[in-house]
Amino acid sequence: MRPLTLSERLGLTEGVSFADLLAGSARPAGRTPLTLVDYAREIAAGGFPGLRHLSGRSLTAQLDGYLERVATHDLPASRLRVRHPATVLRWLRAYAAATASATSLERIRRAAAGEAGASPSRTAVAPYVELLTALRVLDPVPAWLPSRTHLAALTVAPKHHLADPALAARLVRVGSADLLRGSGPPLRGARDGSFMGALFESLVTLSVRTFAQRAGARTYHLRTQGGRHEVDIVVEGDHGVVALEVRLSPTVSDDDVTHLRWLRGVLGEECVDVAVVTTGPEAYRRRDGVAVIPLGLLVA
């Protein structure tokens, strides 16, 4: 069970049905009043039901307490000897900085250096990843590796996500106002856009994975070797594949749909729909057939 989707948090029931996208019958339409400010607030607020009534210092204290408990109690309870919980938290902070990227775990390990300049050892990091994933603290999206020769040159690295983007924001000590100002941690090579864009993608991914799981579908990401083509989210269901790009911008340009159109051309009829999920106000379908859907209108 994952944290609440955006539609669950806000009690939204009307909009563009993800089930219809999977069935190839979606007719995107409608408007949402949500703006970038609202999305930033939801990223920071998180989707943990027991914390939804909290804000400000009360919320941050609970998130900090949860993360500290993971390092001091949950990992040792899973029979991992943790000599220095602060090292675990430093590694989690570096992982959070790589949210929505497929950067290597080795780069994340090096980025987790403490004040003395020492990073956790390679032998220490492997159990972190295994147990934190088992505890559902980490929720990486696997790479899509279909058994098709025309899509053979794909990377295998997962995309990094925590269970909730609020955890990532808290680990790197940014709030909604910081995100709107463009603040965020540096991690060279991890991403092309802003940290707000990475966390918005994480929020979209959280919602999409929940909808897909409900429909019995599986969620992946796609990246060809060398990075020539990338698709943020690929959902494989009974009727075919839905491909999604995530854009923090409220508008969608032709450049934003290049990889979607490429994948649709490669897959043919197997690709039942392609869409861009945005922060904009209106859902519609472009002339090239790509759907444009604000996250505030995406429902199960």
C-alpha positions in Angstrom: 0.0 0.0 0.0 1.4 3.3 -1.1 0.7 6.8 0.3 -2.3 8.7 -1.0 -2.5 9.7 -4.6 -3.2 13.4 -5.3 -6.8 12.7 -6.2 -7.3 10.7 -2.9 -5.8 13.6 -0.9 -8.1 16.1 -2.4 -11.2 13.9 -2.8 -11.2 14.2 -6.6 -13.4 11.8 -8.4 -14.1 13.6 -11.7 -11.5 13.9 -14.4 -9.5 11.8 -16.9 -9.7 8.2 -15.9 -6.4 6.3 -15.9 -8.4 3.1 -16.5 -9.7 4.7 -19.7 -6.1 5.5 -20.8 -5.2 1.8 -20.3 -8.2 0.8 -22.3 -7.4 3.2 -25.1 -10.8 5.0 -24.7 -9.8 8.2 -22.9 -11.3 11.5 -24.0 -9.3 14.1 -22.1 -11.3 17.1 -21.1 -12.0 19.4 -18.2 -10.3 22.1 -16.2 -8.6 22.2 -12.7 -8.0 25.2 -10.5 -4.7 23.7 -9.2 -1.6 25.7 -9.9 2.1 25.2 -9.4 1.8 26.6 -5.8 -0.8 23.9 -5.0 1.5 21.1 -6.4 4.4 22.4 -4.4 2.3 22.4 -1.2 1.2 18.9 -1.8 4.7 17.7 -2.5 5.8 19.1 0.9 2.6 17.9 2.7 2.9 14.3 1.6 0.4 11.5 1.3 0.6 9.7 4.6 -3.0 9.6 5.9 -2.0 10.0 9.6 -0.1 13.2 8.9 -2.5 15.0 6.6 -3.9 17.1 9.5 -0.4 18.5 10.3 1.5 21.4 8.9 4.5 23.5 9.7 6.9 22.3 12.4 4.5 19.6 13.5 4.6 18.0 10.1 8.4 18.3 9.7 9.0 16.9 13.2 6.9 13.8 12.3 8.7 13.3 9.0 12.1 13.7 10.7 11.1 11.3 13.4 10.0 8.7 10.8 13.3 8.9 8.9 15.3 8.7 12.1 13.3 5.7 13.2 14.1 4.0 10.0 17.8 4.4 10.6 17.8 3.7 14.4 15.1 1.0 14.7 13.7 -0.4 11.4 17.0 -1.3 9.8 18.4 -2.9 13.0 15.1 -4.8 13.5 15.7 -6.2 10.0 19.0 -7.6 11.3 21.2 -5.0 9.8 23.9 -3.8 12.2 23.8 0.0 12.0 26.9 1.5 13.8 26.2 5.0 12.6 22.6 6.0 11.9 23.8 9.4 10.7 25.6 7.6 7.8 22.3 6.0 6.8 20.6 9.3 6.8 23.4 10.9 4.8 23.0 8.2 2.2 19.2 8.6 2.1 19.8 12.4 1.6 22.0 11.7 -1.4 19.4 9.2 -2.7 16.7 11.9 -2.3 18.8 14.3 -4.3 18.7 11.8 -7.1 14.9 11.6 -7.2 13.4 10.8 -10.6 16.8 10.0 -12.1 18.6 6.8 -13.0 22.0 8.0 -11.8 24.3 5.2 -10.5 24.2 4.0 -7.0 28.0 4.5 -7.0 27.5 8.2 -7.7 24.9 8.4 -4.9 27.4 6.6 -2.5 30.1 9.2 -3.3 27.6 12.0 -2.8 26.9 10.8 0.7 30.3 11.8 2.1 30.2 13.3 5.6 32.1 16.2 7.0 35.3 14.2 7.1 34.9 13.4 3.4 34.3 9.7 3.9 31.4 8.0 2.0 29.7 4.8 3.2 31.5 1.7 1.9 30.2 -0.2 -1.1 29.6 -3.2 1.2 27.4 -1.1 3.5 25.3 0.5 0.7 24.1 -2.8 -0.8 22.2 -3.8 2.3 20.8 -0.2 2.6 19.2 -0.5 -0.8 17.9 -4.0 -0.3 16.3 -3.4 3.1 15.1 0.1 2.5 13.3 -1.2 -0.6 11.8 -4.1 1.4 10.6 -1.6 4.0 9.0 0.5 1.2 11.1 3.5 2.1 12.6 3.3 -1.4 10.2 2.7 -4.2 12.3 2.7 -7.4 10.7 2.3 -10.8 12.3 -0.6 -12.8 13.5 -0.2 -16.4 11.2 -1.5 -19.1 12.8 -4.4 -20.8 10.3 -5.9 -23.2 11.3 -9.0 -25.2 11.4 -7.3 -28.6 14.4 -7.0 -30.8 13.4 -3.5 -32.0 13.7 -2.3 -28.4 16.8 -4.2 -27.4 19.2 -1.3 -26.7 17.6 -0.2 -23.4 19.3 0.6 -20.1 18.5 -1.6 -17.1 19.0 1.0 -14.3 15.9 1.8 -12.2 14.6 5.3 -11.6 15.1 6.5 -8.0 12.0 7.4 -5.9 11.3 7.4 -2.3 7.9 6.2 -1.0 6.6 9.8 -1.0 8.2 12.9 -2.4 7.6 14.6 0.9 10.3 12.3 2.4 12.7 13.4 -0.4 11.9 17.1 0.2 12.4 16.7 4.0 15.7 14.8 3.6 17.2 17.7 1.7 15.5 20.3 3.9 13.4 22.1 1.3 9.8 23.2 1.7 7.2 24.4 -0.8 8.5 27.9 -0.9 12.0 26.7 -1.5 10.8 24.5 -4.4 9.0 27.4 -6.0 12.2 29.5 -5.8 14.0 26.7 -7.6 16.1 25.6 -4.6 17.3 22.1 -4.5 20.4 19.9 -3.9 23.1 19.7 -6.5 23.9 16.2 -7.9 25.8 16.7 -11.1 24.5 14.5 -13.9 21.5 13.3 -12.0 18.8 15.3 -13.8 18.3 18.0 -16.5 15.6 20.1 -14.8 14.9 21.5 -11.4 14.4 19.6 -8.1 10.8 20.8 -8.1 10.4 19.1 -11.5 11.9 15.9 -10.1 9.6 15.9 -7.1 6.6 16.7 -9.3 7.5 13.7 -11.4 7.7 11.6 -8.2 4.2 12.8 -7.2 2.9 11.8 -10.7 4.7 8.5 -10.5 3.2 7.7 -7.1 -0.3 8.4 -8.4 0.2 6.5 -11.6 1.7 3.4 -9.9 -1.3 3.3 -7.6 -3.8 3.5 -10.4 -1.9 1.0 -12.5 -1.7 -1.5 -9.6 -5.4 -1.2 -9.1 -5.9 -2.1 -12.7 -3.5 -5.0 -12.6 -0.9 -3.2 -14.7 2.8 -2.7 -14.2 4.8 0.5 -14.2 8.3 1.1 -15.7 10.5 3.8 -17.2 12.3 3.6 -20.5 15.7 4.9 -21.5 17.7 3.8 -24.5 21.5 3.3 -24.2 23.2 6.7 -24.6 20.0 8.5 -23.6 18.8 9.2 -27.1 15.2 8.4 -26.1 13.6 8.5 -22.7 10.1 8.1 -21.5 9.3 8.9 -17.9 6.6 6.3 -17.3 5.6 3.2 -19.2 2.6 1.3 -18.0 2.0 -2.2 -19.4 -1.6 -3.4 -19.1 -3.7 -6.2 -20.5 -4.7 -4.1 -23.6 -1.3 -2.6 -24.4 1.1 0.1 -23.3 0.5 3.7 -22.1 3.5 6.0 -22.2 3.6 9.2 -20.1 5.9 12.2 -20.0 5.9 14.5 -17.0 6.3 18.2 -17.4 6.4 20.9 -14.7 5.4 23.5 -17.3 1.7 24.3 -17.7 2.1 24.2 -21.5 3.3 21.5 -23.9 5.5 22.0 -26.9 6.3 19.8 -29.8 9.7 19.1 -28.3 8.0 17.7 -25.1 6.2 14.9 -27.1 9.2 13.8 -29.3 9.9 10.7 -27.3 6.3 9.8 -27.0 5.7 10.0 -30.7 8.9 7.9 -31.2 7.7 5.1 -28.9 4.2 5.1 -30.4 5.8 4.7 -33.9 8.0 1.8 -32.7 5.2 0.0 -30.9 2.3 0.6 -33.3 -1.0 -0.7 -32.2 0.5 -2.1 -29.0 0.7 1.5 -27.7 -2.9 2.3 -26.7 -2.3 5.9 -25.6 0.4 8.5 -25.0 0.1 11.5 -22.7 1.9 14.4 -21.1 1.1 15.1 -17.4 1.4 18.8 -16.6 0.7 21.5 -14.0 -1.6 23.3 -16.5 -5.3 24.0 -16.1 -6.9 22.1 -19.0 -7.0 18.5 -20.3 -7.2 18.1 -24.1 -5.8 16.0 -27.0 -3.3 17.5 -29.4 -3.7 17.3 -33.1 -0.9 14.6 -33.2 -3.0 12.5 -30.8 -1.0 13.1 -27.7 -3.2 13.7 -24.6 -2.3 16.5 -22.3 -3.6 15.9 -18.7 -3.1 18.1 -15.6 -2.2 16.0 -12.6 -5.1 17.6 -10.9 -7.5 15.9 -13.3 -5.9 12.4 -13.3 -8.1 9.9 -11.4 -8.3 6.2 -11.1 
